[in-house]
Amino acid sequence: MTEQIIDQSSPPPDPDPSQTPNSNPVIHPRRGPFEHGLLPIQNLVFTDPIQTLAPIKQKLASSATNNRVGSAAISDALLISSDHARIVLETLASVLHSETDPLVMAKPEDVDSIGADVRDLVLFLYIQSYEKLMPRTHKDSAAVADVWPSASAFDGYLSALSPIQLVRSNSRRFMPSPLDEEAHQLSYLQKHIANIITLLADPVEREGDESPVFSLESFEHIGFLLHFGDKGSDVPSLSQATPFFKNSDPDMPAAPVPVSQVYDWLLKSIASALKSISDGISGKENGPPNASDQDAGNADASGALNKLSTNDRGPCIIEGVSKTSLFKQASDLKSTSVKVANCHDSVIYLLAPLRYATVYGCSDSTIVLGAAGKAVRVEHCERVHVIAATKRICIANCRECVFYLGVNQRPLIVGDNHKLQVAPYNTYYSDLEEHMTKVGIVPTISRWNESLELGAVDPHDSLSHPTSASDKKSESLSCVDPNQFTNFLIPNWFAGEAVGSTKDNPFPLPDAYMAVQQTSLKNLEETRQSLREAPLEDNRKRELATALHMHFKDWLYATGNIRQLYCLQGD
């Protein structure tokens, strides 16, 4: 069967740094804070950030120790609960730019006492005013319309529009490209950079001079929002790209520079980056159309298997997979961040150590994520099973989904959700424990059933505003009945390439689930023993084996799992 898929062509090449002024590398926004660092907590979203945050910063600074504040001080300054203050710290830690920051390296029991640097916290609070980019309209909306699954049976009474319909309504809107999102983030920073600099500036203590300045230490915190180069953490520190802090002697404090000088330089750098992006987008629009744009209707779904778009800065994007299976290991992914978008009726295995993972706009699929050490976000999905080992997860605007989690922090439930279920982690693969160790996931801690429900309206996402959901909490998750819990078996056809030592689920199962699993294993072994010892003649045993094989084959076809066998054998 031929399936229509959305455009999976690779993004346009990144602008050549040599074409920017003074041959400096291009400045880029850090995607983590904008994609995984936004919280729909009412007291964190400020209509006038500079006026509100200035006194909050002063209050935080007055209670800081070594310029760091814990959850108690955050709760007091922002007038939020201790649970929400803890979520602020954990979310900030997941998107910080410095891997050596004490908050990033803190053990779970030490997070509240170690706290956050006031400057990083102020920047984190400031960008809570950011609104995500609206999806853009696909140039062939009629063709794309045919790929989407039918409407949910619950649309009549659960909400005005289901999550999938919200994403795909309004002339079948199309997911923004990484360049679109980067331009949107840079435009936000361009608009607010003066306020941001004002909040970070150091006061001058010399008599008669009240002009604020920027020290090297304070300037490095702008790295929370911006970085240079194309490989994120592999580029030099932000200060080394500036004309005023470059080549500073690490043994001697660099002289502070006027705020106006920092402002002018950042503004020019952002403007230059926006121009490079605009030129890149214009080049793509004016260039020859790609194959999927020319003939989306004739694209075979199997072609989606190996079309992964990526660049050094952004995530690896897996988009438009339909009615097939996809198996990718660490060697297949060019980025440690992954985005699975608009996939339907498929099984997707991403068995790799990841930093961030996003699942967006998918339906009727099973998605197995390896080990995500920073954060996972699942949004606008319907009837999706997500299996993930991760440090933290946020679930937003989903319906009839099931989550099998090994998660170190409380799952966050955001937006308009319906009929969601959660269960303990239920699978393994040979390299899982090695991947978990690499990204910092602790197998002895799993808070899969301790979800925290935030607001039903996400102020950062204009697609998630259902009718009459203004101030109510998001619907909570229910636990999968232990009697319905089963292990998920990852195909071991790649065992010859596997060298890992994981032989079982690394997360301990709760007693109720373990008891059911042991009973099932006992029943299976008794059935096998009965079949082996059945007093049957050889021809009757062959008939029994044939009948069992036929019933198993019928089950494969009835459940659609036969497609997995064909797809993965093809790989």
Secondary structure, DSSP 8 states (H G I E B T S, - for coil): ----------------GGGSGGG---EEE-HHHHHH-----GGG--SSHHHHHHHHHHHHHHT-BTTEE-HHHHHHHHT--HHHHHHHHHHHHHH-S-TTSHHHH--GGGHHHH-EEHHHHHHHHHGGG------EE-TTHHHHHTTS----TTTTTS-SS-HHHHHHHHHHEE---HHHHHHHHHHHHHHHHHHHHHHH-B---STT----EE-HHHHHGGGGTEEESSSGGGS--GGGGSTTTTT--TTS----EEHHHHHHHHHHHHHHHHHHHHHHHHHHHHS---HHHH-GGG--GGGGTT--B--SSS-EEEE--BSSEEEEEGGG-SSSEEEEES-BS-EEEEEEEEEEEEEES-BS-EEEEEEEEEEEEEES-BS-EEEEEES-EEEES-BS-EEEEEESS--EEESS-BS-EEEE-----TTHHHHHHHHT--TT---TT--EE-BSS-TT-TT---TT-SS-B----EE--GGG--------TTTTT------S-SS---HHHHHHHHHHHHHHHHHHHHHHH----HHHHHHHHHHHHHHHHHHHHHHTHHHHHHHHHH-
